[in-house]
Amino acid sequence: MSSYSCVDRAGQELSEHAVHDFADLFAKEFGVPNGMMVWSAGRVIYERYAPPFAPNLRHSLHSATKSVLGSVVGIAIRDGHLSLDDRVADVLTRYLPKQVSPELEALTIEHLLTMRAGFARGVSGSWAREQSSGLTRALLALPFGSMPGRNFLYSSGPSQLLSASIQEVTGAPVARIAEELLFAPLGISDFRWHSDQEGVTSGGNGLSLRLSDYLAWGLLYLNGGARQGSQVLPYEWVRDSMRAHVRVDSRPYSDGKRLIAAPISRELQTETYGYHLWGHQAGFSFAAGLFGQYLFILPAQRSVLAVVSSMPAWEHNRLPDFVASNLLGYRTTDSVGVSPSPSPPRTADSSYRSDQSESGKSDPAVELDPSFLGCFQPRRTPQFLDLVSVDRRVGETRIKLRTRSGELTATTRGWEEAFIPFDFPDLHHSYALDDEVGLVRASVESSDVLVIEVQYPTTPFRDTLRLEFLSEVDCRIDVTTNVNSGSIRGVNFDLTRARQR
């Protein structure tokens, strides 16, 4: 097994120069994040957003929700509603299957917190969202593969059972407890937290916070549960949450339906798990969410790094080692691990130089062939898309999509806020985004191709609708997304010129 040693920056607060260099390396390695904030030396020393993301917008945290749930578990234990040794079968009695196995009888709150529930397989948030009813009951009916406490298996199932347990013993959903006893003391008022069909707050995912509020939650752990002289979380809970309870031998990734454990080589095993918080051998703890929603608590540097991203589903697992090497200056002491990369020269405007939001800007020299202007309708009906119209006005091209739920207009002027009258849950990790206000823009890719981009600004997802004109009377729309746990390729439509009425 590898271990980590410091080559330069451990034990020091982070400098602005080092963080700017790290941000440049991050952009080169993973692409520009949607937002990044760093707190060190008693203040925020770095804050950047990639438009259209902005400080006032919430961002989905995906599985980092689990770590915030861990805070609420600590509150419930502090207030005497739960204990680590409570048996889940005694708390969720009304949801139990008819036949209670010895494994389920032995399952405790601490087993859930440390992801050692003993279930035979992991379940993802997308699986949970697709359950039509009775999610708690369905989770308690899952088969076991071992006795609780023996094996680590990361999953959204234990987190959902923790949320259900808290609601059962307090009579209040986790979201309400968090609002009153966690978020309010931190000054957090703008949040969203999904619930299942029975009104139980989603334990494994579903929380959206502003980046600055995500950072504020991380600072609570850096400061031992205290904020401005008030002990929001017990110090002992923060300490025990960040302590290594399990040495992790696998990292999870989702195939869109299940969480799959990808084995880690024993030589590269660098991660541990506490009470719904990850740990790293370089001495820091972190919350981790799909597509790169991470928060790093860096005690030795008295710093916190928060980042929200749109990374491919398998890429984000590389982030903890990348932070250890390229921000903190650690390296593995054997010949197998990650070595720190040298920092490139930095110019004043080098951070976020590869702004992904600019990739869809139209080249003013490229214009759509005027023979493709007009209205087009799907060849096959019924479909949710009724009509597509393309016209040109002074200085801009305008595309209008009419669906059963409304109309969407995108122009080449740039990003504009709009209600999105369609949704493709299969492209969005099974999240339904039809109640989200989005940002849209159009661009002319070539004389026979128009592109519409739809950014859901509180999520990692950006959909692309590519409209290719095959002739003056025929065209095709292909829908893709930037990141997904499953396929990024969605539906396509064949259209023909609408008849004059």
Number of C-alpha atoms within 10 A of each C-alpha: 13 18 16 20 16 16 13 11 16 20 13 15 18 22 13 15 12 15 20 21 20 22 23 21 21 20 17 13 11 17 18 27 24 27 23 22 21 22 23 19 13 9 9 16 16 17 15 19 19 19 14 17 23 17 14 11 17 22 27 28 32 23 26 26 26 31 28 23 27 23 27 23 27 21 22 20 16 14 11 11 15 20 16 14 12 14 19 23 19 13 19 20 11 11 16 19 16 7 8 12 12 11 17 24 14 17 22 23 21 20 23 25 26 26 28 23 30 24 27 12 17 22 24 24 26 23 18 24 21 13 12 10 13 12 23 23 15 15 20 21 18 16 14 17 13 14 17 23 19 13 19 21 25 28 27 26 27 29 26 26 25 29 24 26 26 26 23 17 14 15 10 15 19 25 24 14 17 20 18 12 15 21 20 12 17 18 12 19 14 14 17 15 18 16 18 20 14 12 12 23 26 29 30 28 29 22 25 23 23 24 28 22 21 25 23 20 24 26 23 21 24 21 16 17 22 19 17 10 7 9 14 20 21 16 15 11 21 21 15 13 25 22 18 20 17 20 16 22 19 18 17 19 20 22 16 21 19 20 23 19 18 11 12 14 11 12 13 17 20 23 23 20 24 22 28 27 24 26 27 21 19 25 15 20 29 23 22 26 23 30 26 28 28 25 28 25 26 26 18 16 17 18 22 26 23 24 23 28 26 24 22 16 20 17 14 21 17 11 16 23 23 22 18 26 24 23 23 26 22 24 24 24 15 13 10 11 19 19 17 19 14 10 14 10 8 12 9 6 7 13 20 19 12 15 16 16 15 12 9 18 17 22 12 11 7 12 19 20 13 13 11 23 17 16 20 23 23 22 14 10 9 8 12 13 20 17 19 24 18 20 16 16 8 5 8 17 21 19 24 17 20 18 17 12 12 13 18 17 21 25 22 25 15 16 20 16 15 17 16 23 21 20 15 18 14 19 26 25 25 20 17 15 19 16 11 16 16 21 21 26 24 28 29 24 19 16 14 19 20 24 24 23 21 23 25 21 22 20 25 27 23 20 23 22 20 20 24 20 21 14 12 15 15 18 21 18 21 16 19 21 21 17 22 26 23 16 15 16 17 16 12 14 16 16 24 21 21 17 8 5 3
